[in-house]
Amino acid sequence: MAEQSSSQIPPDLPALPFERVNEFPDRLSPMLVKELRQGMRTSSFVILFVLLQAILTIVLLIASLLGLSDITSDTSSTGRFVTGFILLVYSLGVLVFQPLRGISAIATEVRENTIDLMTLTSLTAWRIVFGKWLSIVSQSALIAGAVLPYLIISYFFGGMQMFPELTLWFALFVVSGALTAITVGISAVGNAMVRGLLVVGGSALVMGYLLFTFIPHIPHVIEMLTFTHGDQTLSVTAFLVAACYICYFFLELGTTAIAPSSENRATRKRLIGLAVLALCYLLLRPTGESIALFTALGIAGCIALDLFSERVNFPPIVCWKFLRLGVLGRIAGRFLYPGWGTGSLFFLALTVVLCMLIYLSNSNPRDYTIALLGIGTLAFPAVIIQVFARNSTNRFSSYFFILLTTLILSRILGFLYESLSGELLLWIFSFIPAALLPLASQSASTAEPLPLLFAAIGITSIYLLVILARSLPQLVHLSTLESEAQRGLDDSFLGSTDSER
């Protein structure tokens, strides 16, 4: 016994505090820990992080030497240049390179057949997608924190407003989170062509905006972030609400793609989207009619992208929560069940809500015309899919490509109209409602031309009727599905009653 006790190895002592710095807490999500460990070791993050530090250090050294040598007498202009350059480099890092890292986040797991293994664990589909997004955003936060000291140092060169520019620094980080959510969500639902288009076209568009639009308008943006007017506060609040919704929506989009069909994620998505649309419109209405209306149409576009691409088949258990509410639950189910069939009815309800918001805000008929043209533009791809590609295996990609082509063609027609003043050309392509937007936007008077208003009502109504007509078989099938669900609900109730006895 003495020999056995002497041969036993003593237990390990607990690690010292400084040795536990490299360990992640157990309360963190396993997906987040896994993605952080892998992501922070990749060359794409390390090179970007080191390159940003090197560029900003060199710029500050050059600016310091110029300030000490008295080559430039206006130190405030030097400070504004340094601040603008820091914001440009920071924006390129967190708005272009970091979001692109999420374009294959879910697609890689699907291609390697590891999604099924993950779902066998305690990880839900939401935790998988959210963990991947949070990992990239956490790395973007490291970049933002590393850039912050350089931004504060530029304050000593002059020409900097500390609080507005720090607010802009945070706003860019929020936009980075929204763009990352877009890439992570689309990586689960879009095909390789959509992801490739997002990499090439999206990155080029963002870089062009940063170089040619954002940098020249930095003083105007900083002036808006001083919050000296009430409408500025409303605009920033609406911006935060819209950014948070974009993050939620696209993460839910990716979650729905990998979640089992028994999870009803459509109801919450639709109700939250409708609430955000109304809230953003009401917040932005005091700042201007156009910005409020086009923001609402942008949110409606996100909702439509999901409504017309949802899978139709789902098990009867999804109906249980609605059947417990009786007749009201059955009526609500026609708008809130998963699938593009009920999505068509919900899109009609969304149109009615948007028109009611315009009516309550005492807007002129021009706003009704723009709203109906926007709704018709969102309905046009759904009509094409319902008529010509109803059996498409990837309705999301089909809807996305048709909508993108429609918007590009409408922009080209608008450019030709502005250059040649050819109103007839717009009417020829009036089957694309967005082509008529230049005619609606140029009318600043409250007396809207009747032909344009009637055209918006007629075209949009036809598209909505076609969508509803093609959705009727799916809506009729809901009664059969609810009958099966009711029988299952009754059986479960009887089983629970017998077990209690």
Secondary structure, 3 states (H helix, E strand, C coil): CHHHHHHCCCCCCCCCHHHHCCCCCCCCCHHHHHHHHHHCCCHHHHHHHHHHHHHHHHHHHHHHHHHHCCCCCCHHHHHHHHHHHHHHHHHHHHHHHHHHCCCCHHHHHHHCCCHHHHHCCCCCHHHHHHHHHHHHHHHHHHHHHHHHHHHHHHHHHCCCCHHHHHHHHHHHHHHHHHHHHHHHHHHHHCCHHHHHHHHHHHHHHHHHHHHHHHCCCHHHHHHHCCCCCHHHHHHHHHHHHHHHHHHHHHHHHHHHHHCCCCCCCHHHHHHHHHHHHHHHHHHHHHHCHHHHHHHHHHHHHHHHHHHCCCCCCCCHHHHHHHHCCCHHHHHHHHHHCCCHHHHHHHHHHHHHHHHHHHHHCCCCHHHHHHHHHHHHHHHHHHHHHHHHCCCCCCHHHHHHHHHHHHHHHHHHHHHHHHHHCCHHHHHHCCCCHHHHHHHHHCCCCCCCCHHHHHHHHHHHHHHHHHHHHHHHHHHHHHHHHHHHHHHHHHHHHHHHHHHHC
